[in-house]
C-alpha cells in the first residue's frame, strides 16, 4: 500500500523536516531506481526511525564528454517505488539549490567550493574519470551537511566511492554521519547472470546483455586464482586474457567489448597491490565498455573489514 511521501526541494524544507527526528537513515541516489537502490532503502528503514532518499543527477561528476544529458530518468516510477516503502521523505533539489554559484562540467570554468580527497581519487575509476570523485565528494558533502543523517547507505558496486567518502568523513570531522555510520551494503546482482545492477544497464542492448556477465566472471576467476596462491601479476594477466578471448567472440554478435582495468587495491588506502595478504584483505575491481556503456564491479577478498 502506498504511503504519504514528503517531497522536499529546498535546504530549509529538509532542515525543518529533520528537526526533532532522532535517527535518520539517508540513501543518496541519482534516480532511475533499481533493485539495488531498493535494497539500500530497505536496510535504511530497518535500522532507522526515519528515512530520506535524495534524487539528484550531479553535473559535477560528469566530464564534458560524458552522458549527463542522456542519463536515465524515471522520476514517476521512482516516486511510486518509494511510496511503497516506509520512506518518509524525498529530497529532490534543483541544480541551483546544491550549486548556488552555478555549475558547468568543465572543471576549469567552475566557480565555488569543491572537495578533493587526495590519494583516493586517481586510481581505479579515477584513472579513466579524473574529475569524477571531485564531483562525488563535493555533492555528498553538501547532502550530508543538509540532511545530517545518522547513517548513510551506499552499495558495494561503487566501492571506491564509499571508501573515499569514509576518508572524507574522517578528515573533515563531520558530526553526522560518522565514518562508522557510512554503511556499505553488498552489491545487488541479477539472479541468473551475476551482473551488478546499475542504472546504466538500461543502455545495454539485448546482445550486450548476453555478454555482460563477463565482468563478474573475470573477477571471480581472478579472485579465486589470487586466493589460491597465484601471483597477483599472473592472475590479473590471465583475467585480462579472458576479456580478450571474449571480445573476439562478442564481435560475432556485433558487440564491442573493451576492458578498461582489472586491479587489486588495498581496502583502506586504495593503493595498488602487487602481493595479497589475507589478513589485510584487498579489493579486486574491474571495469569494461560494452558498446557505449561502461560497467564496473568488484569483489572483496580476505579480512577487509569494509561491510
ChimeraX attribute file (.defattr): number of C-alpha atoms within 10 A of each C-alpha:
attribute: neighborCount
match mode: 1-to-1
recipient: residues
	/A:1	5
	/A:2	11
	/A:3	13
	/A:4	12
	/A:5	18
	/A:6	16
	/A:7	18
	/A:8	19
	/A:9	15
	/A:10	16
	/A:11	17
	/A:12	11
	/A:13	14
	/A:14	21
	/A:15	15
	/A:16	11
	/A:17	16
	/A:18	20
	/A:19	10
	/A:20	8
	/A:21	10
	/A:22	11
	/A:23	15
	/A:24	23
	/A:25	27
	/A:26	30
	/A:27	22
	/A:28	22
	/A:29	16
	/A:30	14
	/A:31	22
	/A:32	20
	/A:33	22
	/A:34	14
	/A:35	14
	/A:36	23
	/A:37	23
	/A:38	17
	/A:39	17
	/A:40	25
	/A:41	25
	/A:42	15
	/A:43	15
	/A:44	25
	/A:45	20
	/A:46	13
	/A:47	15
	/A:48	16
	/A:49	15
	/A:50	21
	/A:51	27
	/A:52	29
	/A:53	25
	/A:54	21
	/A:55	21
	/A:56	17
	/A:57	21
	/A:58	20
	/A:59	21
	/A:60	25
	/A:61	22
	/A:62	22
	/A:63	18
	/A:64	13
	/A:65	8
	/A:66	12
	/A:67	14
	/A:68	16
	/A:69	9
	/A:70	8
	/A:71	15
	/A:72	18
	/A:73	15
	/A:74	10
	/A:75	14
	/A:76	9
	/A:77	13
	/A:78	16
	/A:79	16
	/A:80	13
	/A:81	15
	/A:82	22
	/A:83	19
	/A:84	13
	/A:85	17
	/A:86	20
	/A:87	24
	/A:88	20
	/A:89	22
	/A:90	23
	/A:91	21
	/A:92	19
	/A:93	17
	/A:94	13
	/A:95	14
	/A:96	11
	/A:97	13
	/A:98	19
	/A:99	19
	/A:100	10
	/A:101	11
	/A:102	12
	/A:103	18
	/A:104	15
	/A:105	19
	/A:106	14
	/A:107	16
	/A:108	7
	/A:109	8
	/A:110	14
	/A:111	13
	/A:112	9
	/A:113	8
	/A:114	15
	/A:115	15
	/A:116	16
	/A:117	16
	/A:118	12
	/A:119	11
	/A:120	22
	/A:121	22
	/A:122	18
	/A:123	17
	/A:124	23
	/A:125	21
	/A:126	16
	/A:127	13
	/A:128	13
	/A:129	16
	/A:130	14
	/A:131	20
	/A:132	20
	/A:133	26
	/A:134	19
	/A:135	20
	/A:136	21
	/A:137	23
	/A:138	20
	/A:139	22
	/A:140	16
	/A:141	18
	/A:142	14
	/A:143	18
	/A:144	20
	/A:145	16
	/A:146	17
	/A:147	25
	/A:148	22
	/A:149	27
	/A:150	21
	/A:151	23
	/A:152	27
	/A:153	24
	/A:154	23
	/A:155	20
	/A:156	24
	/A:157	24
	/A:158	17
	/A:159	25
	/A:160	23
	/A:161	21
	/A:162	20
	/A:163	20
	/A:164	23
	/A:165	21
	/A:166	19
	/A:167	18
	/A:168	21
	/A:169	20
	/A:170	14
	/A:171	11
	/A:172	9
	/A:173	12
	/A:174	15
	/A:175	14
	/A:176	18
	/A:177	23
	/A:178	16
	/A:179	20
	/A:180	13
	/A:181	16
	/A:182	22
	/A:183	21
	/A:184	20
	/A:185	18
	/A:186	17
	/A:187	24
	/A:188	21
	/A:189	16
	/A:190	13
	/A:191	8
	/A:192	7
	/A:193	15
	/A:194	16
	/A:195	23
	/A:196	22
	/A:197	21
	/A:198	20
	/A:199	17
	/A:200	14
	/A:201	17
	/A:202	13
	/A:203	17
	/A:204	17
	/A:205	14
	/A:206	9
	/A:207	13
	/A:208	20
	/A:209	17
	/A:210	14
	/A:211	22
	/A:212	22
	/A:213	16
	/A:214	20
	/A:215	26
	/A:216	22
	/A:217	17
	/A:218	21
	/A:219	23
	/A:220	16
	/A:221	15
	/A:222	27
	/A:223	25
	/A:224	14
	/A:225	18
	/A:226	23
	/A:227	16
	/A:228	9
	/A:229	10
	/A:230	16
	/A:231	15
	/A:232	20
	/A:233	14
	/A:234	13
	/A:235	20
	/A:236	24
	/A:237	14
	/A:238	16
	/A:239	21
	/A:240	20
	/A:241	13
	/A:242	17
	/A:243	20
	/A:244	15
	/A:245	10
	/A:246	16
	/A:247	19
	/A:248	13
	/A:249	15
	/A:250	18
	/A:251	11
	/A:252	9
	/A:253	12
	/A:254	11
	/A:255	19
	/A:256	18
	/A:257	25
	/A:258	16
	/A:259	17
	/A:260	17
	/A:261	16
	/A:262	22
	/A:263	20
	/A:264	28
	/A:265	22
	/A:266	18
	/A:267	24
	/A:268	18
	/A:269	12
	/A:270	21
	/A:271	17
	/A:272	16
	/A:273	17
	/A:274	12
	/A:275	14
	/A:276	20
	/A:277	14
	/A:278	13
	/A:279	10
	/A:280	14
	/A:281	19
	/A:282	27
	/A:283	25
	/A:284	25
	/A:285	26
	/A:286	24
	/A:287	22
	/A:288	20
	/A:289	16
	/A:290	23
	/A:291	15
	/A:292	11
	/A:293	16
	/A:294	17
	/A:295	21
	/A:296	21
	/A:297	21
	/A:298	25
	/A:299	20
	/A:300	21
	/A:301	22
	/A:302	15
	/A:303	13
	/A:304	16
	/A:305	12
	/A:306	17
	/A:307	11
